[in-house]
Amino acid sequence: MEEIHNYRIRAWWTSGRTGIANCDSAPSAIHFTAPPQFGGIEGRWTPEDLLLTAIGSCFATTFRALADYSQLKYIDLEVEVSGTVQKASSGYIFNEIVTRPRLTIDRDNDEERALRLLHKTQELCLVTRTLSARHTFEPNVCLSGGVKPFNHWRKHN
C-alpha cells in the first residue's frame, strides 16, 4: 500500500514589501519579505531563510526519529544550515548549502554509531533529497563534560 502525504502552505503579498504565509498545521502565520539586499525589510523571514529552515528542521526531526528507533540517547542536537546565493545566467541560485549538525552525546555512547546515524539522517532527510543544489554535509559529534569535540568532517554531495 502506497502512502501519500500532502502538505500545503499559502503565501500572499500583503502590501508594500512584505507578505504573509500560513499553513493548516500551525496556528501562527509567518511574515516574510525579500532579503534586504533585494529591497526587503530587515527583521523578517525571507524565502532563503525559510528554505534553510526547512532543511534544518527536517534534519532534526528525521534524526530524532532515527535516534529513537536506534535507541541512541543524546543530550543535544543543534543543526546549523548555511547557504550561498550567487547570480547565474538564469538568475540567482543557491550554489551551495552546508548542513552542520552538532550532536552532543553522553560519554558512555558510541561516537562512531552516533556519526553513522547522522549520515543516515542526511541520506533520509526528505527536504535535502528533494533539492538540486549541491549540498555539503558536515557533521560534528561532541562529548558532554568539556571534552574536546570528536570531529569527523566528510563531504556528502
PyMOL CGO cylinders between C-alpha atoms (Angstrom):
from pymol import cmd
from pymol.cgo import CYLINDER

trace = [
    CYLINDER, 0.00, 0.00, 0.00, 1.43, 3.34, -1.08, 0.3, 1, 1, 1, 1, 1, 1,
    CYLINDER, 1.43, 3.34, -1.08, 1.39, 6.14, 1.46, 0.3, 1, 1, 1, 1, 1, 1,
    CYLINDER, 1.39, 6.14, 1.46, 0.85, 9.64, 0.16, 0.3, 1, 1, 1, 1, 1, 1,
    CYLINDER, 0.85, 9.64, 0.16, 1.01, 12.73, 2.37, 0.3, 1, 1, 1, 1, 1, 1,
    CYLINDER, 1.01, 12.73, 2.37, 0.04, 16.14, 1.10, 0.3, 1, 1, 1, 1, 1, 1,
    CYLINDER, 0.04, 16.14, 1.10, 1.26, 19.43, 2.51, 0.3, 1, 1, 1, 1, 1, 1,
    CYLINDER, 1.26, 19.43, 2.51, 0.23, 22.92, 1.56, 0.3, 1, 1, 1, 1, 1, 1,
    CYLINDER, 0.23, 22.92, 1.56, 1.08, 26.43, 2.59, 0.3, 1, 1, 1, 1, 1, 1,
    CYLINDER, 1.08, 26.43, 2.59, -0.49, 29.65, 1.49, 0.3, 1, 1, 1, 1, 1, 1,
    CYLINDER, -0.49, 29.65, 1.49, 1.61, 32.75, 0.86, 0.3, 1, 1, 1, 1, 1, 1,
    CYLINDER, 1.61, 32.75, 0.86, 0.50, 36.12, -0.34, 0.3, 1, 1, 1, 1, 1, 1,
    CYLINDER, 0.50, 36.12, -0.34, 1.89, 39.58, -0.68, 0.3, 1, 1, 1, 1, 1, 1,
    CYLINDER, 1.89, 39.58, -0.68, 0.10, 41.79, 1.82, 0.3, 1, 1, 1, 1, 1, 1,
    CYLINDER, 0.10, 41.79, 1.82, 1.34, 45.26, 0.96, 0.3, 1, 1, 1, 1, 1, 1,
    CYLINDER, 1.34, 45.26, 0.96, 4.46, 47.26, 0.28, 0.3, 1, 1, 1, 1, 1, 1,
    CYLINDER, 4.46, 47.26, 0.28, 7.46, 45.00, 0.73, 0.3, 1, 1, 1, 1, 1, 1,
    CYLINDER, 7.46, 45.00, 0.73, 6.01, 42.22, 2.93, 0.3, 1, 1, 1, 1, 1, 1,
    CYLINDER, 6.01, 42.22, 2.93, 3.94, 39.10, 2.68, 0.3, 1, 1, 1, 1, 1, 1,
    CYLINDER, 3.94, 39.10, 2.68, 2.43, 36.51, 4.94, 0.3, 1, 1, 1, 1, 1, 1,
    CYLINDER, 2.43, 36.51, 4.94, 2.34, 32.71, 4.84, 0.3, 1, 1, 1, 1, 1, 1,
    CYLINDER, 2.34, 32.71, 4.84, 0.37, 30.18, 6.82, 0.3, 1, 1, 1, 1, 1, 1,
    CYLINDER, 0.37, 30.18, 6.82, -0.46, 26.52, 6.85, 0.3, 1, 1, 1, 1, 1, 1,
    CYLINDER, -0.46, 26.52, 6.85, -3.10, 24.27, 8.33, 0.3, 1, 1, 1, 1, 1, 1,
    CYLINDER, -3.10, 24.27, 8.33, -0.71, 22.64, 10.81, 0.3, 1, 1, 1, 1, 1, 1,
    CYLINDER, -0.71, 22.64, 10.81, 0.41, 25.82, 12.63, 0.3, 1, 1, 1, 1, 1, 1,
    CYLINDER, 0.41, 25.82, 12.63, -1.74, 28.48, 14.29, 0.3, 1, 1, 1, 1, 1, 1,
    CYLINDER, -1.74, 28.48, 14.29, 0.65, 31.36, 13.61, 0.3, 1, 1, 1, 1, 1, 1,
    CYLINDER, 0.65, 31.36, 13.61, 1.40, 32.97, 10.27, 0.3, 1, 1, 1, 1, 1, 1,
    CYLINDER, 1.40, 32.97, 10.27, 4.92, 33.91, 9.19, 0.3, 1, 1, 1, 1, 1, 1,
    CYLINDER, 4.92, 33.91, 9.19, 5.59, 37.40, 7.91, 0.3, 1, 1, 1, 1, 1, 1,
    CYLINDER, 5.59, 37.40, 7.91, 8.16, 37.41, 5.14, 0.3, 1, 1, 1, 1, 1, 1,
    CYLINDER, 8.16, 37.41, 5.14, 9.94, 39.76, 2.79, 0.3, 1, 1, 1, 1, 1, 1,
    CYLINDER, 9.94, 39.76, 2.79, 12.66, 39.67, 0.19, 0.3, 1, 1, 1, 1, 1, 1,
    CYLINDER, 12.66, 39.67, 0.19, 16.20, 39.81, 1.57, 0.3, 1, 1, 1, 1, 1, 1,
    CYLINDER, 16.20, 39.81, 1.57, 17.29, 43.39, 2.38, 0.3, 1, 1, 1, 1, 1, 1,
    CYLINDER, 17.29, 43.39, 2.38, 19.85, 43.29, -0.46, 0.3, 1, 1, 1, 1, 1, 1,
    CYLINDER, 19.85, 43.29, -0.46, 16.89, 42.80, -2.83, 0.3, 1, 1, 1, 1, 1, 1,
    CYLINDER, 16.89, 42.80, -2.83, 14.76, 45.58, -1.37, 0.3, 1, 1, 1, 1, 1, 1,
    CYLINDER, 14.76, 45.58, -1.37, 13.21, 43.69, 1.53, 0.3, 1, 1, 1, 1, 1, 1,
    CYLINDER, 13.21, 43.69, 1.53, 12.74, 44.81, 5.11, 0.3, 1, 1, 1, 1, 1, 1,
    CYLINDER, 12.74, 44.81, 5.11, 15.17, 43.98, 7.95, 0.3, 1, 1, 1, 1, 1, 1,
    CYLINDER, 15.17, 43.98, 7.95, 13.87, 41.70, 10.68, 0.3, 1, 1, 1, 1, 1, 1,
    CYLINDER, 13.87, 41.70, 10.68, 11.55, 39.49, 8.62, 0.3, 1, 1, 1, 1, 1, 1,
    CYLINDER, 11.55, 39.49, 8.62, 11.88, 35.95, 7.38, 0.3, 1, 1, 1, 1, 1, 1,
    CYLINDER, 11.88, 35.95, 7.38, 12.95, 35.61, 3.75, 0.3, 1, 1, 1, 1, 1, 1,
    CYLINDER, 12.95, 35.61, 3.75, 12.31, 32.73, 1.34, 0.3, 1, 1, 1, 1, 1, 1,
    CYLINDER, 12.31, 32.73, 1.34, 16.01, 31.93, 1.61, 0.3, 1, 1, 1, 1, 1, 1,
    CYLINDER, 16.01, 31.93, 1.61, 15.73, 31.72, 5.43, 0.3, 1, 1, 1, 1, 1, 1,
    CYLINDER, 15.73, 31.72, 5.43, 12.66, 29.51, 5.12, 0.3, 1, 1, 1, 1, 1, 1,
    CYLINDER, 12.66, 29.51, 5.12, 14.40, 27.10, 2.72, 0.3, 1, 1, 1, 1, 1, 1,
    CYLINDER, 14.40, 27.10, 2.72, 17.35, 26.71, 5.09, 0.3, 1, 1, 1, 1, 1, 1,
    CYLINDER, 17.35, 26.71, 5.09, 14.90, 26.32, 8.00, 0.3, 1, 1, 1, 1, 1, 1,
    CYLINDER, 14.90, 26.32, 8.00, 13.14, 23.53, 6.10, 0.3, 1, 1, 1, 1, 1, 1,
    CYLINDER, 13.14, 23.53, 6.10, 16.47, 21.73, 5.72, 0.3, 1, 1, 1, 1, 1, 1,
    CYLINDER, 16.47, 21.73, 5.72, 17.47, 22.16, 9.36, 0.3, 1, 1, 1, 1, 1, 1,
    CYLINDER, 17.47, 22.16, 9.36, 14.10, 21.24, 10.82, 0.3, 1, 1, 1, 1, 1, 1,
    CYLINDER, 14.10, 21.24, 10.82, 13.76, 18.22, 8.52, 0.3, 1, 1, 1, 1, 1, 1,
    CYLINDER, 13.76, 18.22, 8.52, 17.21, 17.04, 9.57, 0.3, 1, 1, 1, 1, 1, 1,
    CYLINDER, 17.21, 17.04, 9.57, 16.38, 17.48, 13.28, 0.3, 1, 1, 1, 1, 1, 1,
    CYLINDER, 16.38, 17.48, 13.28, 13.04, 15.65, 13.09, 0.3, 1, 1, 1, 1, 1, 1,
    CYLINDER, 13.04, 15.65, 13.09, 14.49, 12.84, 10.95, 0.3, 1, 1, 1, 1, 1, 1,
    CYLINDER, 14.49, 12.84, 10.95, 17.40, 12.40, 13.38, 0.3, 1, 1, 1, 1, 1, 1,
    CYLINDER, 17.40, 12.40, 13.38, 15.06, 12.29, 16.38, 0.3, 1, 1, 1, 1, 1, 1,
    CYLINDER, 15.06, 12.29, 16.38, 13.03, 9.54, 14.74, 0.3, 1, 1, 1, 1, 1, 1,
    CYLINDER, 13.03, 9.54, 14.74, 16.14, 7.52, 13.83, 0.3, 1, 1, 1, 1, 1, 1,
    CYLINDER, 16.14, 7.52, 13.83, 17.71, 8.02, 17.26, 0.3, 1, 1, 1, 1, 1, 1,
    CYLINDER, 17.71, 8.02, 17.26, 14.50, 6.84, 18.95, 0.3, 1, 1, 1, 1, 1, 1,
    CYLINDER, 14.50, 6.84, 18.95, 14.32, 3.80, 16.67, 0.3, 1, 1, 1, 1, 1, 1,
    CYLINDER, 14.32, 3.80, 16.67, 18.02, 3.03, 17.21, 0.3, 1, 1, 1, 1, 1, 1,
    CYLINDER, 18.02, 3.03, 17.21, 17.79, 3.72, 20.94, 0.3, 1, 1, 1, 1, 1, 1,
    CYLINDER, 17.79, 3.72, 20.94, 20.63, 6.24, 20.74, 0.3, 1, 1, 1, 1, 1, 1,
    CYLINDER, 20.63, 6.24, 20.74, 20.46, 8.53, 23.72, 0.3, 1, 1, 1, 1, 1, 1,
    CYLINDER, 20.46, 8.53, 23.72, 21.77, 12.03, 23.09, 0.3, 1, 1, 1, 1, 1, 1,
    CYLINDER, 21.77, 12.03, 23.09, 21.98, 15.23, 25.08, 0.3, 1, 1, 1, 1, 1, 1,
    CYLINDER, 21.98, 15.23, 25.08, 21.54, 17.82, 22.35, 0.3, 1, 1, 1, 1, 1, 1,
    CYLINDER, 21.54, 17.82, 22.35, 21.36, 18.27, 18.59, 0.3, 1, 1, 1, 1, 1, 1,
    CYLINDER, 21.36, 18.27, 18.59, 21.91, 21.68, 17.04, 0.3, 1, 1, 1, 1, 1, 1,
    CYLINDER, 21.91, 21.68, 17.04, 21.66, 21.92, 13.27, 0.3, 1, 1, 1, 1, 1, 1,
    CYLINDER, 21.66, 21.92, 13.27, 23.23, 24.89, 11.52, 0.3, 1, 1, 1, 1, 1, 1,
    CYLINDER, 23.23, 24.89, 11.52, 22.43, 25.30, 7.84, 0.3, 1, 1, 1, 1, 1, 1,
    CYLINDER, 22.43, 25.30, 7.84, 24.04, 27.96, 5.68, 0.3, 1, 1, 1, 1, 1, 1,
    CYLINDER, 24.04, 27.96, 5.68, 23.66, 28.72, 2.01, 0.3, 1, 1, 1, 1, 1, 1,
    CYLINDER, 23.66, 28.72, 2.01, 25.39, 30.79, -0.64, 0.3, 1, 1, 1, 1, 1, 1,
    CYLINDER, 25.39, 30.79, -0.64, 23.34, 32.54, -3.29, 0.3, 1, 1, 1, 1, 1, 1,
    CYLINDER, 23.34, 32.54, -3.29, 25.05, 33.62, -6.49, 0.3, 1, 1, 1, 1, 1, 1,
    CYLINDER, 25.05, 33.62, -6.49, 23.92, 35.23, -9.70, 0.3, 1, 1, 1, 1, 1, 1,
    CYLINDER, 23.92, 35.23, -9.70, 23.92, 32.82, -12.63, 0.3, 1, 1, 1, 1, 1, 1,
    CYLINDER, 23.92, 32.82, -12.63, 22.90, 33.24, -16.25, 0.3, 1, 1, 1, 1, 1, 1,
    CYLINDER, 22.90, 33.24, -16.25, 19.36, 32.09, -15.38, 0.3, 1, 1, 1, 1, 1, 1,
    CYLINDER, 19.36, 32.09, -15.38, 19.08, 34.36, -12.30, 0.3, 1, 1, 1, 1, 1, 1,
    CYLINDER, 19.08, 34.36, -12.30, 20.04, 33.90, -8.68, 0.3, 1, 1, 1, 1, 1, 1,
    CYLINDER, 20.04, 33.90, -8.68, 20.58, 30.36, -7.40, 0.3, 1, 1, 1, 1, 1, 1,
    CYLINDER, 20.58, 30.36, -7.40, 21.78, 28.64, -4.25, 0.3, 1, 1, 1, 1, 1, 1,
    CYLINDER, 21.78, 28.64, -4.25, 25.10, 27.31, -5.45, 0.3, 1, 1, 1, 1, 1, 1,
    CYLINDER, 25.10, 27.31, -5.45, 25.90, 25.59, -2.15, 0.3, 1, 1, 1, 1, 1, 1,
    CYLINDER, 25.90, 25.59, -2.15, 24.13, 24.61, 1.03, 0.3, 1, 1, 1, 1, 1, 1,
    CYLINDER, 24.13, 24.61, 1.03, 26.07, 23.34, 4.05, 0.3, 1, 1, 1, 1, 1, 1,
    CYLINDER, 26.07, 23.34, 4.05, 24.46, 21.41, 6.91, 0.3, 1, 1, 1, 1, 1, 1,
    CYLINDER, 24.46, 21.41, 6.91, 26.43, 21.25, 10.16, 0.3, 1, 1, 1, 1, 1, 1,
    CYLINDER, 26.43, 21.25, 10.16, 24.72, 19.12, 12.79, 0.3, 1, 1, 1, 1, 1, 1,
    CYLINDER, 24.72, 19.12, 12.79, 26.37, 19.27, 16.21, 0.3, 1, 1, 1, 1, 1, 1,
    CYLINDER, 26.37, 19.27, 16.21, 25.38, 16.23, 18.23, 0.3, 1, 1, 1, 1, 1, 1,
    CYLINDER, 25.38, 16.23, 18.23, 26.25, 16.04, 21.92, 0.3, 1, 1, 1, 1, 1, 1,
    CYLINDER, 26.25, 16.04, 21.92, 26.22, 12.56, 23.40, 0.3, 1, 1, 1, 1, 1, 1,
    CYLINDER, 26.22, 12.56, 23.40, 27.00, 11.12, 26.80, 0.3, 1, 1, 1, 1, 1, 1,
    CYLINDER, 27.00, 11.12, 26.80, 30.48, 9.73, 27.31, 0.3, 1, 1, 1, 1, 1, 1,
    CYLINDER, 30.48, 9.73, 27.31, 29.01, 6.24, 27.54, 0.3, 1, 1, 1, 1, 1, 1,
    CYLINDER, 29.01, 6.24, 27.54, 27.63, 6.33, 23.98, 0.3, 1, 1, 1, 1, 1, 1,
    CYLINDER, 27.63, 6.33, 23.98, 29.42, 5.15, 20.88, 0.3, 1, 1, 1, 1, 1, 1,
    CYLINDER, 29.42, 5.15, 20.88, 30.80, 8.07, 18.84, 0.3, 1, 1, 1, 1, 1, 1,
    CYLINDER, 30.80, 8.07, 18.84, 31.08, 6.05, 15.62, 0.3, 1, 1, 1, 1, 1, 1,
    CYLINDER, 31.08, 6.05, 15.62, 27.48, 4.85, 15.94, 0.3, 1, 1, 1, 1, 1, 1,
    CYLINDER, 27.48, 4.85, 15.94, 26.34, 8.43, 16.50, 0.3, 1, 1, 1, 1, 1, 1,
    CYLINDER, 26.34, 8.43, 16.50, 28.23, 9.57, 13.40, 0.3, 1, 1, 1, 1, 1, 1,
    CYLINDER, 28.23, 9.57, 13.40, 26.70, 6.76, 11.31, 0.3, 1, 1, 1, 1, 1, 1,
    CYLINDER, 26.70, 6.76, 11.31, 23.26, 7.86, 12.48, 0.3, 1, 1, 1, 1, 1, 1,
    CYLINDER, 23.26, 7.86, 12.48, 23.99, 11.47, 11.44, 0.3, 1, 1, 1, 1, 1, 1,
    CYLINDER, 23.99, 11.47, 11.44, 24.98, 10.27, 7.97, 0.3, 1, 1, 1, 1, 1, 1,
    CYLINDER, 24.98, 10.27, 7.97, 21.89, 8.06, 7.75, 0.3, 1, 1, 1, 1, 1, 1,
    CYLINDER, 21.89, 8.06, 7.75, 19.78, 11.09, 8.68, 0.3, 1, 1, 1, 1, 1, 1,
    CYLINDER, 19.78, 11.09, 8.68, 21.33, 13.08, 5.83, 0.3, 1, 1, 1, 1, 1, 1,
    CYLINDER, 21.33, 13.08, 5.83, 20.53, 10.27, 3.40, 0.3, 1, 1, 1, 1, 1, 1,
    CYLINDER, 20.53, 10.27, 3.40, 16.90, 10.02, 4.55, 0.3, 1, 1, 1, 1, 1, 1,
    CYLINDER, 16.90, 10.02, 4.55, 16.02, 13.70, 5.04, 0.3, 1, 1, 1, 1, 1, 1,
    CYLINDER, 16.02, 13.70, 5.04, 13.16, 14.37, 2.64, 0.3, 1, 1, 1, 1, 1, 1,
    CYLINDER, 13.16, 14.37, 2.64, 13.96, 18.05, 2.07, 0.3, 1, 1, 1, 1, 1, 1,
    CYLINDER, 13.96, 18.05, 2.07, 17.65, 17.60, 1.25, 0.3, 1, 1, 1, 1, 1, 1,
    CYLINDER, 17.65, 17.60, 1.25, 16.86, 14.68, -1.07, 0.3, 1, 1, 1, 1, 1, 1,
    CYLINDER, 16.86, 14.68, -1.07, 14.47, 16.99, -2.91, 0.3, 1, 1, 1, 1, 1, 1,
    CYLINDER, 14.47, 16.99, -2.91, 16.94, 19.80, -3.57, 0.3, 1, 1, 1, 1, 1, 1,
    CYLINDER, 16.94, 19.80, -3.57, 19.01, 20.02, -6.73, 0.3, 1, 1, 1, 1, 1, 1,
    CYLINDER, 19.01, 20.02, -6.73, 21.61, 22.40, -5.29, 0.3, 1, 1, 1, 1, 1, 1,
    CYLINDER, 21.61, 22.40, -5.29, 24.94, 20.93, -4.28, 0.3, 1, 1, 1, 1, 1, 1,
    CYLINDER, 24.94, 20.93, -4.28, 24.52, 20.08, -0.63, 0.3, 1, 1, 1, 1, 1, 1,
    CYLINDER, 24.52, 20.08, -0.63, 27.52, 19.69, 1.64, 0.3, 1, 1, 1, 1, 1, 1,
    CYLINDER, 27.52, 19.69, 1.64, 27.15, 17.74, 4.87, 0.3, 1, 1, 1, 1, 1, 1,
    CYLINDER, 27.15, 17.74, 4.87, 29.50, 18.42, 7.80, 0.3, 1, 1, 1, 1, 1, 1,
    CYLINDER, 29.50, 18.42, 7.80, 28.51, 16.51, 10.95, 0.3, 1, 1, 1, 1, 1, 1,
    CYLINDER, 28.51, 16.51, 10.95, 30.12, 17.08, 14.33, 0.3, 1, 1, 1, 1, 1, 1,
    CYLINDER, 30.12, 17.08, 14.33, 29.71, 14.80, 17.36, 0.3, 1, 1, 1, 1, 1, 1,
    CYLINDER, 29.71, 14.80, 17.36, 30.68, 16.26, 20.76, 0.3, 1, 1, 1, 1, 1, 1,
    CYLINDER, 30.68, 16.26, 20.76, 31.03, 14.62, 24.13, 0.3, 1, 1, 1, 1, 1, 1,
    CYLINDER, 31.03, 14.62, 24.13, 29.49, 16.32, 27.16, 0.3, 1, 1, 1, 1, 1, 1,
    CYLINDER, 29.49, 16.32, 27.16, 31.66, 17.49, 30.04, 0.3, 1, 1, 1, 1, 1, 1,
    CYLINDER, 31.66, 17.49, 30.04, 34.02, 19.85, 28.25, 0.3, 1, 1, 1, 1, 1, 1,
    CYLINDER, 34.02, 19.85, 28.25, 35.79, 17.11, 26.34, 0.3, 1, 1, 1, 1, 1, 1,
    CYLINDER, 35.79, 17.11, 26.34, 37.32, 18.07, 23.02, 0.3, 1, 1, 1, 1, 1, 1,
    CYLINDER, 37.32, 18.07, 23.02, 34.78, 17.54, 20.19, 0.3, 1, 1, 1, 1, 1, 1,
    CYLINDER, 34.78, 17.54, 20.19, 35.11, 14.43, 18.07, 0.3, 1, 1, 1, 1, 1, 1,
    CYLINDER, 35.11, 14.43, 18.07, 35.29, 15.86, 14.57, 0.3, 1, 1, 1, 1, 1, 1,
    CYLINDER, 35.29, 15.86, 14.57, 34.82, 13.74, 11.52, 0.3, 1, 1, 1, 1, 1, 1,
    CYLINDER, 34.82, 13.74, 11.52, 34.13, 16.05, 8.58, 0.3, 1, 1, 1, 1, 1, 1,
    CYLINDER, 34.13, 16.05, 8.58, 33.01, 14.31, 5.46, 0.3, 1, 1, 1, 1, 1, 1,
    CYLINDER, 33.01, 14.31, 5.46, 31.54, 15.98, 2.40, 0.3, 1, 1, 1, 1, 1, 1,
    CYLINDER, 31.54, 15.98, 2.40, 28.35, 14.49, 1.02, 0.3, 1, 1, 1, 1, 1, 1,
    CYLINDER, 28.35, 14.49, 1.02, 27.06, 15.64, -2.35, 0.3, 1, 1, 1, 1, 1, 1,
]
cmd.load_cgo(trace, "trace")
